[in-house]
Amino acid sequence: MNLQGVLPPVPTPFRNGDVDLGALRANVQRYLQTPLRGIVVLGSNGEAPFLDEDESERVVAAARSAVPRDRVLIAGTGRESTRVAIEATRRAAGAGADAVLVRTPSFFKPEMTTEAFVRHYTAVADASPVPVLLYNYTAVTGVNLKPDAVATMAKHQNVIGAKESGGDIAQISEYVARTPEGFAVMAGSGPNFYSALAVGATGGILAVAGVVPELCVSIFTLVRENRPAEALALQRRIVPLAHSITTRYGVAGLKIGVELAGYVGGEPRSPLGPAPAEARQVIRGLLVELGVL
């Protein structure tokens, strides 16, 4: 599976508290008019933990109907128990996902060792009808998928890559160094995208790509064309926006960003609340500076 490029973890639009599948399909169709490699649904920015299993399956099916076969559809299926993660993975595959992105379990943090992660991911990968990507997001989970675990799991024939959403470039570099050629190490942090590519990352699954997909793809292309100065200059330009729609304003900020960019965003699902009053003005200003608005 070709994962070289950029994929946005698209927000899940809600209407009157319910998932708006029509809006999701329209968003996906518009995203794929850009040079994105594909789409990720039910990621952290898709508010996956707030959807039930039936909703999750419908989201994957709706996205599949809008994603042509020459693009990639990845679905998040991370769950706290191995058994439930396997079931979610099978349902996502049945609904049309090309691959699944499996976030680390994290509730029992002291017990989430490398050995525990290897047991978990081995069982999921053994049972999955589609390829598996590991997913490390320490800022949210409070646990870390160490390079030892990634190196071990990279030997599994059904584990094709890993997404690292932190800013630890040394860890991303070690993921790259300790996995075989063809294993997809995907950057998950927009502010660190250039740096991750520079140490060998395959591409990125980036929230900011949901707002400025063309600019993110341009960074990837410039690096591949050995034009580092131009890539770094563009990276520096998108950093303020990437920070605003993630660490500063969170999912609500991302949804404002995608709305301003012409997609359907809406409010997040409770218990998440709306963004502060100034968020729209701040994000709009950043998009104006980038020439998007």
C-alpha positions in Angstrom: 0.0 0.0 0.0 1.4 3.4 -1.0 1.3 5.8 1.9 3.8 8.3 0.5 2.2 11.6 0.9 -0.3 13.5 3.0 -3.6 12.4 4.5 -5.9 14.5 6.7 -7.6 13.0 9.8 -10.9 14.5 8.8 -13.3 15.9 11.5 -16.6 14.2 12.0 -19.5 16.6 11.2 -22.5 16.5 13.5 -26.0 17.9 13.0 -28.3 18.2 16.0 -26.0 15.8 17.8 -26.0 13.1 15.2 -23.3 12.3 12.7 -24.0 14.1 9.4 -23.0 11.4 6.8 -24.0 13.6 3.9 -21.7 16.4 5.0 -18.9 13.9 5.6 -19.2 12.5 2.1 -19.2 16.0 0.6 -16.1 16.9 2.6 -14.3 13.8 1.5 -15.2 14.4 -2.2 -13.9 17.9 -2.0 -10.7 16.9 -0.2 -9.9 14.4 -2.9 -10.0 17.1 -5.5 -6.6 18.0 -4.1 -3.4 15.9 -4.4 -3.9 14.3 -1.0 -2.9 10.6 -0.8 -6.1 9.7 0.9 -8.3 10.2 4.0 -8.3 9.1 7.6 -11.6 8.9 9.4 -12.2 8.2 13.1 -8.9 9.6 14.2 -8.4 11.6 17.3 -9.4 14.8 15.4 -12.5 12.8 14.2 -13.6 12.6 17.8 -13.5 8.8 17.5 -13.8 8.1 21.2 -17.2 9.9 21.2 -18.8 7.7 18.5 -20.4 4.4 19.2 -19.6 1.3 17.2 -22.6 1.6 14.8 -21.8 5.2 14.2 -18.2 4.4 13.5 -19.1 1.7 11.0 -21.5 4.1 9.2 -18.7 6.8 9.0 -16.3 4.3 7.3 -19.0 3.2 4.8 -19.9 6.8 4.0 -16.3 7.8 3.5 -15.7 4.7 1.3 -18.5 5.8 -1.0 -16.6 9.0 -1.7 -13.0 7.6 -1.8 -12.0 6.1 -5.2 -10.0 3.0 -5.2 -6.8 4.8 -6.3 -6.8 6.7 -3.0 -6.4 5.3 0.5 -9.1 5.2 3.2 -7.8 4.6 6.7 -10.0 4.2 9.7 -9.1 4.6 13.4 -10.0 1.5 15.4 -8.1 2.0 18.6 -9.9 0.6 21.7 -8.8 0.0 25.2 -9.2 -3.8 25.1 -7.6 -6.1 22.5 -10.9 -7.9 21.9 -12.9 -4.8 21.2 -10.1 -3.4 19.0 -10.2 -6.5 16.9 -14.0 -6.3 16.6 -13.8 -2.6 15.6 -11.1 -3.4 13.1 -13.1 -6.2 11.5 -16.1 -3.9 11.2 -14.1 -1.1 9.7 -12.6 -3.5 7.1 -16.1 -4.8 6.3 -17.3 -1.2 5.8 -14.5 -0.6 3.2 -11.4 0.7 5.0 -8.2 -0.1 3.2 -6.2 -0.1 6.4 -6.7 0.7 10.1 -4.9 3.0 12.5 -4.8 1.6 16.0 -4.1 3.9 18.9 -2.3 2.6 21.9 -4.4 1.4 24.8 -3.7 3.7 27.8 -6.1 3.4 30.7 -3.8 1.2 32.8 -0.8 3.3 32.1 1.8 1.6 34.4 1.0 -1.7 32.7 1.3 -0.4 29.2 4.8 -1.8 28.6 6.5 -2.7 25.4 5.5 -6.3 26.0 1.9 -5.3 26.5 1.8 -3.3 23.3 3.4 -6.1 21.4 0.8 -8.6 22.7 -2.0 -6.2 21.8 -0.8 -5.3 18.3 0.1 -8.8 17.4 -3.4 -10.0 18.2 -5.0 -7.2 16.3 -2.7 -7.6 13.3 -3.3 -11.4 13.3 -7.0 -10.9 13.2 -7.3 -7.9 10.9 -8.5 -8.5 7.4 -6.6 -5.3 6.3 -3.2 -3.8 7.0 -2.5 -2.2 10.4 -0.8 1.0 11.3 0.4 1.6 14.9 -0.6 4.9 16.4 1.4 6.7 19.1 -0.1 10.0 20.6 1.5 10.4 24.0 0.2 13.9 24.6 -3.4 12.4 24.7 -2.8 8.9 26.0 0.0 9.5 28.5 1.8 6.4 27.2 4.6 6.0 24.7 5.0 3.4 22.0 8.8 3.0 22.2 11.0 2.2 19.2 11.6 -1.4 20.6 7.9 -2.1 20.2 7.7 -0.5 16.7 10.8 -2.5 15.6 9.3 -5.7 16.8 5.9 -5.1 15.2 7.4 -4.0 11.9 8.4 -7.7 11.4 4.7 -8.6 11.3 3.5 -9.1 7.7 0.2 -7.2 8.4 1.7 -4.2 10.2 2.7 -1.7 7.5 3.5 1.5 9.3 3.2 3.7 12.4 1.9 7.2 13.0 3.9 9.3 15.6 2.0 12.3 16.7 4.6 13.8 19.0 7.3 16.2 18.3 10.1 13.9 19.3 12.1 13.9 16.1 14.7 11.6 17.6 12.0 9.0 18.2 10.7 9.3 14.7 14.3 9.0 13.4 14.7 5.8 15.4 11.4 4.4 14.1 12.8 4.9 10.6 16.2 3.5 11.4 14.8 0.4 13.1 12.2 -0.6 10.6 12.6 -2.2 7.1 12.4 -0.3 3.9 8.8 0.1 2.9 7.5 0.4 6.5 5.6 3.7 6.5 6.6 6.0 9.3 4.0 8.8 9.3 4.4 12.2 11.0 1.3 13.2 13.0 2.3 16.7 13.9 2.0 19.6 11.5 4.6 21.8 13.1 7.1 19.0 12.8 6.3 17.7 9.4 9.4 19.0 7.6 11.7 17.7 10.3 10.0 14.3 10.2 10.4 14.1 6.4 14.0 15.2 6.8 14.8 12.1 9.0 13.0 9.7 6.6 9.3 9.8 7.4 7.1 8.5 4.6 4.5 11.2 4.8 2.1 12.7 7.2 -1.4 12.3 8.8 -1.8 16.0 9.7 -4.7 17.9 11.2 -3.6 21.0 9.4 -3.9 19.2 6.1 -7.7 19.3 6.7 -7.5 23.1 6.4 -4.7 23.7 3.9 -4.2 20.4 2.1 -2.4 21.9 -0.9 0.2 23.6 1.3 1.0 20.4 3.2 1.3 18.4 0.0 3.7 21.1 -1.3 6.0 20.6 1.7 6.1 16.9 1.0 6.7 17.5 -2.7 9.5 20.0 -2.1 11.3 17.6 0.2 11.1 14.9 -2.4 12.4 17.2 -5.1 15.4 18.0 -2.8 14.4 21.7 -2.4 14.8 21.9 1.4 15.0 25.7 1.7 11.7 26.1 0.0 10.1 23.3 2.1 11.4 24.8 5.3 10.1 28.2 4.4 6.6 26.8 3.7 6.8 24.7 6.9 7.5 27.9 8.9 4.5 29.6 7.4 2.0 26.9 8.4 3.2 26.4 12.0 1.0 29.2 13.5 -2.1 27.7 11.9 -1.1 24.2 12.9 -0.7 25.2 16.5 -4.0 27.2 16.5 -6.2 24.3 15.3 -4.6 21.7 17.6 -2.9 22.7 20.8 -4.4 26.1 21.2 -8.1 25.5 20.3 -8.3 21.8 19.8 -11.0 20.0 17.8 -13.3 23.0 18.0 -10.5 25.1 16.4 -9.9 22.5 13.7 -13.7 22.6 12.9 -13.5 26.3 12.6 -10.6 26.0 10.2 -12.2 23.5 7.9 -15.4 25.7 7.8 -13.4 28.7 6.8 -11.7 26.7 4.2 -15.1 25.8 2.7 -15.9 22.4 4.3 -18.5 21.4 6.8 -17.2 21.6 10.3 -19.8 22.3 13.0 -19.5 22.0 16.8 -17.7 19.2 18.5 -19.6 16.5 20.4 -20.1 16.9 24.2 -18.2 16.9 26.5 -16.0 19.0 24.2 -17.3 22.5 24.0 -17.1 25.3 21.4 -13.9 27.3 20.8 -13.4 30.6 22.6 -15.0 33.7 21.0 -11.7 34.9 19.5 -10.8 31.6 17.8 -12.6 32.3 14.5 -11.0 35.7 14.1 -7.5 34.3 14.9 -7.8 31.4 12.5 -9.3 33.6 9.8 -6.4 35.9 10.1 -3.9 33.1 9.8 -5.6 31.8 6.7 -5.5 35.3 5.2 -1.8 35.5 5.9 -1.4 32.2 4.1 -3.3 33.4 1.1 -6.1 30.8 1.5 -8.8 33.5 2.2 
